[in-house]
Amino acid sequence: MRFDNGFPADTIPDAAWVKSRASVRDGNCVELTPLPQGGVAVRNSRHPGGPALVYTRQEMSAFMEGVKASEFDHLIGS
């Protein structure tokens, strides 16, 4: 099965969605799950059946390095 950006997130068979332990109780969080072909799907936890975005592991790794280096802190305020 091939997954493209914008597919319904609840259609991934056996998805094991994970979110941060820092997630707030009202569901404002991003969730991720590995895909069978090696990518990673990302969805909004408030809309579990909504569209999912698909990234390669290399793209996710580059993003995580940017997060760790505080490159996106200005986007969420102080």
N, C-alpha and C positions, 0 to 999 in steps of 0.2 A: 504494500500500500504506500502510495506517495502522498506526502503532506506538503502543501504549498501555503504561503502566507495568506492569512484570512480565513482558513478553514475552520469549521465549528470545533471548538476545543473539546467538546464532550464526545467526539467521534473517534478519539484515539483509543484503540483497544488496550485494555490492561494498563492504562496510564496511572502512574504513581506521582501525582502532583505534589510538589514540595514548596513550602513557603518559609520565610524567615521566622525564627523564634521571636524576633522583634516586632512581628506583625501585630497590629492592633486588633482588638476583639471585634470591632464592627466590620471586619473583612477588607479593609483598605490595604491590600497587599498584592504583590505580583507572585505568581506561582509558576514553577518550571517543571517539566518532565522530559526525560530522555525519549527520543524517538527510535524506532526499530532500525532505521538506516543510519543512525549515528548522530543526528542533529539534536537540537534542543527546542522544545516548544515553550512559549511564554504566553500566559493569559492573565487577565485581570480577575482577581478572586471574587469581586462583586458580580461578575458576569461569567460564571463557570462554563456556560454553553456558548459564550460569545466567540468572536474571532481569536485565533491564536496566531502568533508570529513565530516563524521558524528561523533558527540560526544554526550555523555550523558550530562545532565545538571550538574551532579556531576563532570565530567571531565572538563567542561567549567568553573565551579566554582573554581576548583583547579588551573586551568591555570590563571584565572583572579587574584586570590590571589597572584600567583607568579609574575604576571605583576605589581601589586600594590606594591609588595615588591622589585621591581627592579631586580629580579632574572635573567631576560633575557636581560638586558641593554647591556651587552657585545656582544650580537649577532648583534646589529644594529650600533655599533660604537658610537662615541661621536659627 
